[in-house]
């Protein structure tokens, strides 16, 4: 994948035109997609986020420690691609670059591709660092106790 070219300002192109390397680089690395989600029975089955993350998330780096094998280790880990976006973007966080670009919106000004750093994203609390707990420390029946409101979809 590293031999694929990266075009200047590729993030302004339609998602369907990105090569695999550009697609991967579009991710801001916030790890909000790694948050466990629940169906809110009281709010017409709306999806709600919890502060519980996958056991394979490195919480400091906001990266998957098993990225290449994540679908084997976590069968319900969703690989975000065009088919997923076309099915529904309603559940994807509003800050997600894939959702924004799918909707033909620009990247937010804090995005690492625009700033050259993850620091603005961290400073704004976009990344999950310091705000989450591993699923290894939460009983599956206790997820409701960890519902959060700082992620909007």
OpenMM code with the backbone's topology and positions (N, CA, C; nanometers):
from openmm import Vec3, app, unit

residues = "UNK UNK UNK UNK UNK UNK UNK UNK UNK UNK UNK UNK UNK UNK UNK UNK UNK UNK UNK UNK UNK UNK UNK UNK UNK UNK UNK UNK UNK UNK UNK UNK UNK UNK UNK UNK UNK UNK UNK UNK UNK UNK UNK UNK UNK UNK UNK UNK UNK UNK UNK UNK UNK UNK UNK UNK UNK UNK UNK UNK UNK UNK UNK UNK UNK UNK UNK UNK UNK UNK UNK UNK UNK UNK UNK UNK UNK UNK UNK UNK UNK UNK UNK UNK UNK UNK UNK UNK UNK UNK UNK UNK UNK UNK UNK UNK UNK UNK UNK UNK UNK UNK UNK UNK UNK UNK UNK UNK UNK UNK UNK UNK UNK UNK UNK UNK UNK UNK UNK UNK UNK UNK UNK UNK UNK UNK UNK UNK UNK UNK UNK UNK UNK UNK UNK UNK UNK UNK UNK UNK UNK UNK UNK UNK UNK UNK UNK UNK UNK UNK UNK UNK UNK".split()
positions = [
    Vec3(0.0816, -0.1196, 0.0000),
    Vec3(0.0000, 0.0000, 0.0000),
    Vec3(0.0858, 0.1258, 0.0000),
    Vec3(0.2029, 0.1220, 0.0629),
    Vec3(0.2854, 0.2423, 0.0731),
    Vec3(0.3359, 0.2908, -0.0620),
    Vec3(0.3328, 0.2055, -0.1641),
    Vec3(0.3791, 0.2504, -0.2950),
    Vec3(0.2706, 0.3228, -0.3750),
    Vec3(0.1478, 0.3217, -0.3261),
    Vec3(0.0426, 0.3959, -0.3934),
    Vec3(0.0699, 0.5455, -0.3799),
    Vec3(0.0442, 0.6228, -0.4845),
    Vec3(0.0708, 0.7666, -0.4773),
    Vec3(-0.0290, 0.8374, -0.3859),
    Vec3(0.0156, 0.9463, -0.3285),
    Vec3(-0.0719, 1.0321, -0.2491),
    Vec3(-0.0785, 1.1657, -0.3218),
    Vec3(-0.1960, 1.1986, -0.3701),
    Vec3(-0.2132, 1.3220, -0.4459),
    Vec3(-0.2282, 1.4425, -0.3535),
    Vec3(-0.1829, 1.5552, -0.4021),
    Vec3(-0.1951, 1.6793, -0.3266),
    Vec3(-0.3428, 1.7090, -0.3013),
    Vec3(-0.3746, 1.7465, -0.1789),
    Vec3(-0.5120, 1.7792, -0.1392),
    Vec3(-0.6125, 1.6700, -0.1761),
    Vec3(-0.5697, 1.5448, -0.1659),
    Vec3(-0.6568, 1.4325, -0.2014),
    Vec3(-0.7871, 1.4336, -0.1209),
    Vec3(-0.7851, 1.4907, -0.0016),
    Vec3(-0.9027, 1.4931, 0.0853),
    Vec3(-1.0146, 1.5798, 0.0292),
    Vec3(-0.9860, 1.6565, -0.0744),
    Vec3(-1.0900, 1.7365, -0.1389),
    Vec3(-1.1594, 1.6596, -0.2510),
    Vec3(-1.1040, 1.5459, -0.2892),
    Vec3(-1.1619, 1.4630, -0.3947),
    Vec3(-1.2827, 1.3858, -0.3420),
    Vec3(-1.3718, 1.3433, -0.4319),
    Vec3(-1.4799, 1.2541, -0.3881),
    Vec3(-1.4196, 1.1243, -0.3326),
    Vec3(-1.4817, 1.0685, -0.2312),
    Vec3(-1.4293, 0.9475, -0.1677),
    Vec3(-1.4070, 0.8344, -0.2671),
    Vec3(-1.4954, 0.8219, -0.3636),
    Vec3(-1.4849, 0.7129, -0.4613),
    Vec3(-1.3579, 0.7216, -0.5456),
    Vec3(-1.2940, 0.8378, -0.5488),
    Vec3(-1.1725, 0.8554, -0.6285),
    Vec3(-1.0441, 0.8303, -0.5497),
    Vec3(-1.0549, 0.8088, -0.4195),
    Vec3(-0.9351, 0.7882, -0.3379),
    Vec3(-0.8795, 0.6477, -0.3556),
    Vec3(-0.7459, 0.6376, -0.3582),
    Vec3(-0.6863, 0.5043, -0.3568),
    Vec3(-0.6810, 0.4570, -0.2115),
    Vec3(-0.6422, 0.3333, -0.1904),
    Vec3(-0.6447, 0.2742, -0.0559),
    Vec3(-0.5581, 0.3526, 0.0442),
    Vec3(-0.4423, 0.3966, 0.0008),
    Vec3(-0.3527, 0.4714, 0.0897),
    Vec3(-0.4151, 0.6052, 0.1293),
    Vec3(-0.4716, 0.6753, 0.0329),
    Vec3(-0.5371, 0.8026, 0.0618),
    Vec3(-0.6572, 0.7817, 0.1549),
    Vec3(-0.7329, 0.6748, 0.1298),
    Vec3(-0.8484, 0.6429, 0.2138),
    Vec3(-0.8049, 0.6267, 0.3596),
    Vec3(-0.7003, 0.5501, 0.3807),
    Vec3(-0.6501, 0.5271, 0.5171),
    Vec3(-0.5988, 0.6564, 0.5804),
    Vec3(-0.5342, 0.7399, 0.5015),
    Vec3(-0.4791, 0.8655, 0.5533),
    Vec3(-0.5882, 0.9661, 0.5900),
    Vec3(-0.7065, 0.9504, 0.5323),
    Vec3(-0.8168, 1.0419, 0.5601),
    Vec3(-0.8634, 1.0322, 0.7056),
    Vec3(-0.8433, 0.9173, 0.7656),
    Vec3(-0.8835, 0.8972, 0.9051),
    Vec3(-0.8053, 0.9917, 0.9959),
    Vec3(-0.8759, 1.0634, 1.0840),
    Vec3(-0.8073, 1.1553, 1.1754),
    Vec3(-0.7485, 1.0844, 1.2967),
    Vec3(-0.7861, 0.9589, 1.3179),
    Vec3(-0.7322, 0.8833, 1.4304),
    Vec3(-0.7954, 0.9189, 1.5636),
    Vec3(-0.9191, 0.9650, 1.5631),
    Vec3(-0.9853, 1.0022, 1.6886),
    Vec3(-1.0292, 0.8806, 1.7692),
    Vec3(-1.0518, 0.7676, 1.7023),
    Vec3(-1.0944, 0.6401, 1.7617),
    Vec3(-1.2385, 0.6417, 1.8116),
    Vec3(-1.3163, 0.7392, 1.7725),
    Vec3(-1.4576, 0.7390, 1.8117),
    Vec3(-1.5315, 0.6196, 1.7515),
    Vec3(-1.4834, 0.5696, 1.6401),
    Vec3(-1.5467, 0.4522, 1.5796),
    Vec3(-1.5246, 0.3270, 1.6645),
    Vec3(-1.4288, 0.3309, 1.7556),
    Vec3(-1.3985, 0.2166, 1.8429),
    Vec3(-1.4821, 0.2163, 1.9701),
    Vec3(-1.5648, 0.3184, 1.9887),
    Vec3(-1.6535, 0.3238, 2.1050),
    Vec3(-1.7659, 0.2222, 2.0877),
    Vec3(-1.7995, 0.1525, 2.1941),
    Vec3(-1.9119, 0.0588, 2.1915),
    Vec3(-2.0413, 0.1392, 2.1853),
    Vec3(-2.1357, 0.0878, 2.1079),
    Vec3(-2.2620, 0.1562, 2.0864),
    Vec3(-2.3777, 0.0693, 2.1343),
    Vec3(-2.4879, 0.1349, 2.1702),
    Vec3(-2.6095, 0.0665, 2.2137),
    Vec3(-2.7294, 0.1256, 2.1415),
    Vec3(-2.8346, 0.0455, 2.1267),
    Vec3(-2.9622, 0.0967, 2.0768),
    Vec3(-3.0362, 0.1561, 2.1956),
    Vec3(-3.0754, 0.2811, 2.1859),
    Vec3(-3.1512, 0.3473, 2.2917),
    Vec3(-3.2986, 0.3119, 2.2733),
    Vec3(-3.3475, 0.2193, 2.3553),
    Vec3(-3.4854, 0.1714, 2.3433),
    Vec3(-3.5872, 0.2824, 2.3698),
    Vec3(-3.5515, 0.3783, 2.4526),
    Vec3(-3.6444, 0.4851, 2.4888),
    Vec3(-3.6517, 0.5959, 2.3842),
    Vec3(-3.5533, 0.6045, 2.2978),
    Vec3(-3.5504, 0.7123, 2.1978),
    Vec3(-3.5627, 0.6546, 2.0573),
    Vec3(-3.6683, 0.5809, 2.0355),
    Vec3(-3.6989, 0.5219, 1.9046),
    Vec3(-3.5787, 0.4511, 1.8413),
    Vec3(-3.5148, 0.3673, 1.9211),
    Vec3(-3.4041, 0.2819, 1.8751),
    Vec3(-3.2846, 0.3604, 1.8216),
    Vec3(-3.2698, 0.4833, 1.8664),
    Vec3(-3.1546, 0.5641, 1.8273),
    Vec3(-3.0278, 0.5013, 1.8846),
    Vec3(-2.9192, 0.5139, 1.8123),
    Vec3(-2.7912, 0.4612, 1.8568),
    Vec3(-2.7267, 0.5592, 1.9537),
    Vec3(-2.6759, 0.5079, 2.0656),
    Vec3(-2.6042, 0.5917, 2.1614),
    Vec3(-2.4640, 0.5352, 2.1803),
    Vec3(-2.3728, 0.6232, 2.2106),
    Vec3(-2.2331, 0.5847, 2.2306),
    Vec3(-2.2045, 0.5669, 2.3787),
    Vec3(-2.1102, 0.4764, 2.4072),
    Vec3(-2.0614, 0.4597, 2.5438),
    Vec3(-1.9142, 0.4991, 2.5460),
    Vec3(-1.8598, 0.5134, 2.6656),
    Vec3(-1.7176, 0.5455, 2.6783),
    Vec3(-1.6326, 0.4194, 2.6812),
    Vec3(-1.6930, 0.3069, 2.6500),
    Vec3(-1.6248, 0.1780, 2.6495),
    Vec3(-1.5684, 0.1527, 2.5098),
    Vec3(-1.4396, 0.1176, 2.5058),
    Vec3(-1.3739, 0.0936, 2.3770),
    Vec3(-1.3286, -0.0515, 2.3647),
    Vec3(-1.3027, -0.0887, 2.2436),
    Vec3(-1.2511, -0.2215, 2.2112),
    Vec3(-1.1205, -0.2479, 2.2864),
    Vec3(-1.1024, -0.3712, 2.3270),
    Vec3(-0.9810, -0.4098, 2.4024),
    Vec3(-0.8535, -0.3906, 2.3214),
    Vec3(-0.8627, -0.3837, 2.1915),
    Vec3(-0.7434, -0.3706, 2.1078),
    Vec3(-0.7047, -0.2252, 2.0795),
    Vec3(-0.7801, -0.1316, 2.1333),
    Vec3(-0.7464, 0.0094, 2.1116),
    Vec3(-0.6347, 0.0525, 2.2060),
    Vec3(-0.5279, 0.1054, 2.1495),
    Vec3(-0.4245, 0.1707, 2.2296),
    Vec3(-0.4809, 0.3090, 2.2617),
    Vec3(-0.5204, 0.3288, 2.3854),
    Vec3(-0.5926, 0.4503, 2.4222),
    Vec3(-0.5078, 0.5764, 2.4157),
    Vec3(-0.3778, 0.5655, 2.4274),
    Vec3(-0.2911, 0.6830, 2.4183),
    Vec3(-0.2690, 0.7251, 2.2734),
    Vec3(-0.2484, 0.6276, 2.1864),
    Vec3(-0.2226, 0.6567, 2.0451),
    Vec3(-0.3505, 0.6622, 1.9623),
    Vec3(-0.4614, 0.6166, 2.0200),
    Vec3(-0.5890, 0.6071, 1.9470),
    Vec3(-0.5724, 0.5246, 1.8199),
    Vec3(-0.5068, 0.4115, 1.8339),
    Vec3(-0.4894, 0.3234, 1.7183),
    Vec3(-0.5106, 0.1788, 1.7601),
    Vec3(-0.5503, 0.0998, 1.6649),
    Vec3(-0.5785, -0.0410, 1.6896),
    Vec3(-0.4478, -0.1194, 1.6944),
    Vec3(-0.4297, -0.1954, 1.8013),
    Vec3(-0.3081, -0.2757, 1.8153),
    Vec3(-0.3155, -0.4036, 1.7328),
    Vec3(-0.4323, -0.4311, 1.6752),
    Vec3(-0.4510, -0.5522, 1.5947),
    Vec3(-0.5137, -0.5166, 1.4602),
    Vec3(-0.4772, -0.4016, 1.4060),
    Vec3(-0.5445, -0.3477, 1.2873),
    Vec3(-0.5542, -0.4478, 1.1722),
    Vec3(-0.4461, -0.5155, 1.1412),
    Vec3(-0.4464, -0.6095, 1.0290),
    Vec3(-0.5303, -0.7334, 1.0511),
    Vec3(-0.5580, -0.7665, 1.1768),
    Vec3(-0.6346, -0.8871, 1.2084),
    Vec3(-0.7628, -0.8551, 1.2842),
    Vec3(-0.8024, -0.7301, 1.2848),
    Vec3(-0.9142, -0.6885, 1.3690),
    Vec3(-1.0437, -0.7620, 1.3378),
    Vec3(-1.0692, -0.7942, 1.2126),
    Vec3(-1.1938, -0.8625, 1.1791),
    Vec3(-1.1935, -1.0096, 1.2178),
    Vec3(-1.0757, -1.0657, 1.2357),
    Vec3(-1.0659, -1.2030, 1.2847),
    Vec3(-1.0869, -1.2036, 1.4357),
    Vec3(-1.0214, -1.1117, 1.5038),
    Vec3(-1.0293, -1.1042, 1.6497),
    Vec3(-1.1622, -1.0470, 1.6988),
    Vec3(-1.2175, -0.9547, 1.6228),
    Vec3(-1.3441, -0.8895, 1.6591),
    Vec3(-1.4353, -0.8962, 1.5362),
    Vec3(-1.5086, -1.0063, 1.5216),
    Vec3(-1.5896, -1.0257, 1.4006),
    Vec3(-1.6881, -0.9131, 1.3696),
    Vec3(-1.7360, -0.8416, 1.4719),
    Vec3(-1.8298, -0.7328, 1.4443),
    Vec3(-1.7616, -0.5967, 1.4283),
    Vec3(-1.6285, -0.5959, 1.4212),
    Vec3(-1.5565, -0.4718, 1.3935),
    Vec3(-1.5904, -0.4296, 1.2505),
    Vec3(-1.6389, -0.3107, 1.2368),
    Vec3(-1.6850, -0.2637, 1.1068),
    Vec3(-1.5723, -0.1974, 1.0290),
    Vec3(-1.5491, -0.2463, 0.9100),
    Vec3(-1.4512, -0.1836, 0.8216),
    Vec3(-1.5259, -0.0760, 0.7434),
    Vec3(-1.4875, 0.0472, 0.7654),
    Vec3(-1.5560, 0.1588, 0.7018),
    Vec3(-1.5126, 0.1702, 0.5564),
    Vec3(-1.6078, 0.1516, 0.4666),
    Vec3(-1.5814, 0.1665, 0.3239),
    Vec3(-1.7042, 0.2314, 0.2590),
    Vec3(-1.6997, 0.2469, 0.1284),
    Vec3(-1.8091, 0.3156, 0.0594),
    Vec3(-1.9428, 0.2451, 0.0797),
    Vec3(-1.9436, 0.1127, 0.0821),
    Vec3(-2.0705, 0.0413, 0.0983),
    Vec3(-2.1335, 0.0707, 0.2345),
    Vec3(-2.0520, 0.0840, 0.3370),
    Vec3(-2.1026, 0.1180, 0.4705),
    Vec3(-2.1592, 0.2595, 0.4695),
    Vec3(-2.0864, 0.3522, 0.4097),
    Vec3(-2.1334, 0.4909, 0.4026),
    Vec3(-2.2632, 0.5011, 0.3235),
    Vec3(-2.2716, 0.4272, 0.2139),
    Vec3(-2.3917, 0.4314, 0.1312),
    Vec3(-2.5120, 0.3721, 0.2032),
    Vec3(-2.4879, 0.2757, 0.2912),
    Vec3(-2.5970, 0.2138, 0.3664),
    Vec3(-2.6552, 0.3114, 0.4685),
    Vec3(-2.5691, 0.3821, 0.5402),
    Vec3(-2.6146, 0.4806, 0.6387),
    Vec3(-2.4960, 0.5507, 0.7031),
    Vec3(-2.5055, 0.6817, 0.7122),
    Vec3(-2.4034, 0.7584, 0.7846),
    Vec3(-2.4595, 0.8140, 0.9155),
    Vec3(-2.5846, 0.7817, 0.9448),
    Vec3(-2.6511, 0.8371, 1.0628),
    Vec3(-2.5799, 0.8041, 1.1931),
    Vec3(-2.5182, 0.6888, 1.2011),
    Vec3(-2.4532, 0.6442, 1.3249),
    Vec3(-2.3091, 0.6925, 1.3375),
    Vec3(-2.2523, 0.7437, 1.2302),
    Vec3(-2.1119, 0.7849, 1.2294),
    Vec3(-2.0994, 0.9229, 1.2949),
    Vec3(-1.9997, 0.9416, 1.3821),
    Vec3(-1.9837, 1.0724, 1.4479),
    Vec3(-1.9764, 1.1875, 1.3473),
    Vec3(-2.0374, 1.2989, 1.3838),
    Vec3(-2.0416, 1.4161, 1.2958),
    Vec3(-1.9036, 1.4714, 1.2624),
    Vec3(-1.8039, 1.4410, 1.3441),
    Vec3(-1.6679, 1.4899, 1.3211),
    Vec3(-1.5880, 1.4012, 1.2259),
    Vec3(-1.6414, 1.2854, 1.1894),
    Vec3(-1.5678, 1.1879, 1.1081),
    Vec3(-1.5426, 1.2393, 0.9661),
    Vec3(-1.4180, 1.2343, 0.9241),
    Vec3(-1.3806, 1.2825, 0.7906),
    Vec3(-1.4518, 1.2046, 0.6806),
    Vec3(-1.4714, 1.0755, 0.7003),
    Vec3(-1.5402, 0.9951, 0.5988),
    Vec3(-1.6854, 1.0408, 0.5829),
    Vec3(-1.7521, 1.0651, 0.6939),
    Vec3(-1.8902, 1.1137, 0.6879),
    Vec3(-1.8953, 1.2519, 0.6230),
    Vec3(-1.8060, 1.3404, 0.6670),
    Vec3(-1.8037, 1.4759, 0.6115),
    Vec3(-1.7788, 1.4747, 0.4613),
    Vec3(-1.6810, 1.3996, 0.4177),
    Vec3(-1.6496, 1.3960, 0.2746),
    Vec3(-1.7594, 1.3248, 0.1952),
    Vec3(-1.8213, 1.2243, 0.2528),
    Vec3(-1.9335, 1.1569, 0.1870),
    Vec3(-2.0468, 1.2566, 0.1627),
    Vec3(-2.0621, 1.3498, 0.2561),
    Vec3(-2.1650, 1.4531, 0.2445),
    Vec3(-2.1149, 1.5769, 0.1693),
    Vec3(-1.9989, 1.5640, 0.1058),
    Vec3(-1.9369, 1.6731, 0.0299),
    Vec3(-1.9068, 1.7962, 0.1150),
    Vec3(-1.8753, 1.7738, 0.2406),
    Vec3(-1.8369, 1.8821, 0.3312),
    Vec3(-1.6851, 1.8814, 0.3467),
    Vec3(-1.6265, 1.9965, 0.3787),
    Vec3(-1.4807, 2.0022, 0.3968),
    Vec3(-1.4381, 1.9389, 0.5290),
    Vec3(-1.3102, 1.9082, 0.5374),
    Vec3(-1.2547, 1.8597, 0.6636),
    Vec3(-1.2580, 1.9722, 0.7658),
    Vec3(-1.2742, 1.9389, 0.8935),
    Vec3(-1.2697, 2.0439, 0.9961),
    Vec3(-1.1301, 2.1033, 1.0064),
    Vec3(-1.1210, 2.2259, 1.0508),
    Vec3(-0.9923, 2.2972, 1.0537),
    Vec3(-0.8887, 2.2308, 1.1433),
    Vec3(-0.9296, 2.1476, 1.2379),
    Vec3(-0.8373, 2.0798, 1.3288),
    Vec3(-0.7839, 1.9482, 1.2726),
    Vec3(-0.8333, 1.9046, 1.1583),
    Vec3(-0.7948, 1.7730, 1.1044),
    Vec3(-0.6437, 1.7662, 1.0823),
    Vec3(-0.5803, 1.6553, 1.1227),
    Vec3(-0.4347, 1.6414, 1.1077),
    Vec3(-0.3825, 1.6608, 0.9652),
    Vec3(-0.4615, 1.6300, 0.8637),
    Vec3(-0.4159, 1.6532, 0.7263),
    Vec3(-0.4013, 1.8024, 0.6966),
    Vec3(-0.4782, 1.8848, 0.7655),
    Vec3(-0.4717, 2.0295, 0.7435),
    Vec3(-0.3720, 2.0975, 0.8362),
    Vec3(-0.3582, 2.0452, 0.9573),
    Vec3(-0.2709, 2.1095, 1.0562),
    Vec3(-0.1315, 2.0488, 1.0609),
    Vec3(-0.1183, 1.9254, 1.0111),
    Vec3(0.0101, 1.8564, 1.0186),
    Vec3(0.0386, 1.7985, 1.1559),
    Vec3(-0.0617, 1.8009, 1.2427),
    Vec3(-0.0426, 1.7543, 1.3800),
    Vec3(-0.1756, 1.7039, 1.4368),
    Vec3(-0.1656, 1.6136, 1.5330),
    Vec3(-0.2851, 1.5662, 1.6037),
    Vec3(-0.3174, 1.6545, 1.7245),
    Vec3(-0.2285, 1.7454, 1.7579),
    Vec3(-0.2455, 1.8266, 1.8788),
    Vec3(-0.3748, 1.9088, 1.8809),
    Vec3(-0.4112, 1.9792, 1.7730),
    Vec3(-0.5372, 2.0545, 1.7779),
    Vec3(-0.6580, 1.9634, 1.8029),
    Vec3(-0.6584, 1.8465, 1.7419),
    Vec3(-0.7671, 1.7511, 1.7621),
    Vec3(-0.7716, 1.7058, 1.9083),
    Vec3(-0.6549, 1.6793, 1.9646),
    Vec3(-0.6472, 1.6388, 2.1052),
    Vec3(-0.6948, 1.7523, 2.1959),
    Vec3(-0.6490, 1.8731, 2.1690),
    Vec3(-0.6836, 1.9882, 2.2529),
    Vec3(-0.8341, 2.0155, 2.2533),
    Vec3(-0.9000, 1.9888, 2.1421),
    Vec3(-1.0441, 2.0113, 2.1320),
    Vec3(-1.1268, 1.8959, 2.1877),
    Vec3(-1.0611, 1.7895, 2.2311),
    Vec3(-1.1336, 1.6754, 2.2870),
    Vec3(-1.2011, 1.5885, 2.1833),
    Vec3(-1.1541, 1.5941, 2.0605),
    Vec3(-1.2121, 1.5110, 1.9550),
    Vec3(-1.1676, 1.3657, 1.9723),
    Vec3(-1.0401, 1.3453, 2.0004),
    Vec3(-0.9874, 1.2102, 2.0221),
    Vec3(-1.0392, 1.1558, 2.1551),
    Vec3(-1.0448, 1.0238, 2.1669),
    Vec3(-1.0996, 0.9611, 2.2875),
    Vec3(-0.9990, 0.9498, 2.4015),
    Vec3(-0.8747, 0.9844, 2.3773),
    Vec3(-0.7689, 0.9728, 2.4783),
    Vec3(-0.8108, 1.0346, 2.6117),
    Vec3(-0.7963, 0.9564, 2.7188),
    Vec3(-0.8265, 1.0046, 2.8525),
    Vec3(-0.9739, 1.0095, 2.8881),
    Vec3(-1.0605, 0.9636, 2.7973),
    Vec3(-1.2048, 0.9744, 2.8207),
    Vec3(-1.2760, 0.8399, 2.8173),
    Vec3(-1.2000, 0.7321, 2.8006),
    Vec3(-1.2613, 0.6019, 2.7759),
    Vec3(-1.2081, 0.4945, 2.8703),
    Vec3(-1.2737, 0.3793, 2.8662),
    Vec3(-1.2331, 0.2633, 2.9449),
    Vec3(-1.2414, 0.1398, 2.8545),
    Vec3(-1.1492, 0.0484, 2.8706),
    Vec3(-1.1470, -0.0731, 2.7892),
    Vec3(-1.2628, -0.1654, 2.8259),
    Vec3(-1.3141, -0.2339, 2.7257),
    Vec3(-1.4201, -0.3315, 2.7489),
    Vec3(-1.3747, -0.4425, 2.8438),
    Vec3(-1.2444, -0.4602, 2.8581),
    Vec3(-1.1927, -0.5611, 2.9507),
    Vec3(-1.2311, -0.5313, 3.0951),
    Vec3(-1.2670, -0.4061, 3.1247),
    Vec3(-1.2983, -0.3650, 3.2614),
    Vec3(-1.4470, -0.3383, 3.2840),
    Vec3(-1.5294, -0.3759, 3.1862),
    Vec3(-1.6728, -0.3491, 3.1960),
    Vec3(-1.7496, -0.4758, 3.1606),
    Vec3(-1.8439, -0.5130, 3.2465),
    Vec3(-1.9296, -0.6271, 3.2156),
    Vec3(-2.0235, -0.5861, 3.1026),
    Vec3(-2.0473, -0.6767, 3.0105),
    Vec3(-2.1313, -0.6450, 2.8943),
    Vec3(-2.2693, -0.5936, 2.9351),
    Vec3(-2.3231, -0.6446, 3.0441),
    Vec3(-2.4541, -0.5987, 3.0911),
    Vec3(-2.4477, -0.4602, 3.1552),
    Vec3(-2.3286, -0.4081, 3.1758),
    Vec3(-2.3129, -0.2781, 3.2395),
    Vec3(-2.2846, -0.1642, 3.1438),
    Vec3(-2.2959, -0.1876, 3.0143),
    Vec3(-2.2664, -0.0825, 2.9159),
    Vec3(-2.3543, 0.0411, 2.9341),
    Vec3(-2.4799, 0.0206, 2.9744),
    Vec3(-2.5723, 0.1332, 2.9903),
    Vec3(-2.5203, 0.2357, 3.0905),
    Vec3(-2.4405, 0.1912, 3.1840),
    Vec3(-2.3859, 0.2813, 3.2854),
    Vec3(-2.2789, 0.3749, 3.2288),
    Vec3(-2.2370, 0.3503, 3.1058),
    Vec3(-2.1269, 0.4262, 3.0467),
    Vec3(-2.1687, 0.5079, 2.9237),
    Vec3(-2.2985, 0.5326, 2.9085),
    Vec3(-2.3469, 0.6121, 2.7953),
    Vec3(-2.2911, 0.7539, 2.8070),
    Vec3(-2.2486, 0.8075, 2.6941),
    Vec3(-2.1907, 0.9422, 2.6890),
    Vec3(-2.2727, 1.0315, 2.5967),
    Vec3(-2.2537, 1.1589, 2.6097),
    Vec3(-2.3240, 1.2560, 2.5242),
    Vec3(-2.2268, 1.3416, 2.4442),
    Vec3(-2.0954, 1.3187, 2.4564),
    Vec3(-1.9986, 1.4039, 2.3873),
    Vec3(-1.9673, 1.3589, 2.2446),
    Vec3(-2.0364, 1.2566, 2.1969),
    Vec3(-2.0255, 1.2175, 2.0561),
    Vec3(-2.1622, 1.2381, 1.9933),
    Vec3(-2.1660, 1.3130, 1.8867),
    Vec3(-2.2917, 1.3365, 1.8150),
    Vec3(-2.2839, 1.2705, 1.6780),
    Vec3(-2.3947, 1.2085, 1.6419),
    Vec3(-2.4016, 1.1441, 1.5100),
    Vec3(-2.5239, 1.1936, 1.4357),
] * unit.nanometer
topology = app.Topology()
chain = topology.addChain("A")
for resn in residues:
    res = topology.addResidue(resn, chain)
    for name in ("N", "CA", "C"):
        topology.addAtom(name, app.Element.getBySymbol(name[0]), res)
